[in-house]
Amino acid sequence: MSNGSNAGLAGGGAIYGLGIFGAWVYFWQQADAFWEYVWAIFQGLFWPAFMVYELFSALGE
């Protein structure tokens, strides 16, 4: 059993969780139709992957 602290990991999870809620609010406000709302939920969960993809796309051009 380890005596190490997991406080840093918990803090990172909290920041990621806040990011998810913020992304949901942003994407939800941009949606106009049912399937756009469904897509907004998906985007809210996976926004870091979209961000990294867009970053690499911009660097590759």
N, C-alpha and C positions, 0 to 999 in steps of 0.2 A: 504494500500500500504506500502510495506517495503522500508526502506531506506538503507538496507544492500547492500554490494558490491558483485557482481558476478564475480569479476576479477579472483578469484581462480578457479572458474568453467571454465571460458574461457581458462585459462592457461592449465588446465587439458585436455580440448578438443583439444587444439593445440598440446600438446604432444602426445595424442592418434592419432591424424591425421598424425603427422610425423611418428609415429610407423607404421601406415597402409601403408604409401608410402614406407617406408623402407622394410616392409615385402613383399610388392608387387614386389619391385626390386629384393629382395633375391629369392623369390619363382619363379618369372618369369625367372630368370637366370638358375634355376634348371630344368625348363620344357623343354621337347624335342618334344612333340606331341601336337596336338590340345586340347585334353581333359586334358592334364597336364596343359596347359595354363588356361583353364577354372577353373580347380581345384586351380591353383595359385591365381586367383582372389578371390575365396571363402576363401582360407587360409589367404590371406591378410586382409580380413575383420574380420575374427574370430580368428586371431592368439593368442589373450590372452586366449581364451578357450582351444586351443590346448596346450598352454604352461602350464596352470594349470592342465590339464588332464595328461600331461607327468610328471609333478612334483609329483602329487599324485600317479601315477603309479610307479614312482621310489621310493617313500617313502613306498609304500605298499609291496614291494618285500623284 
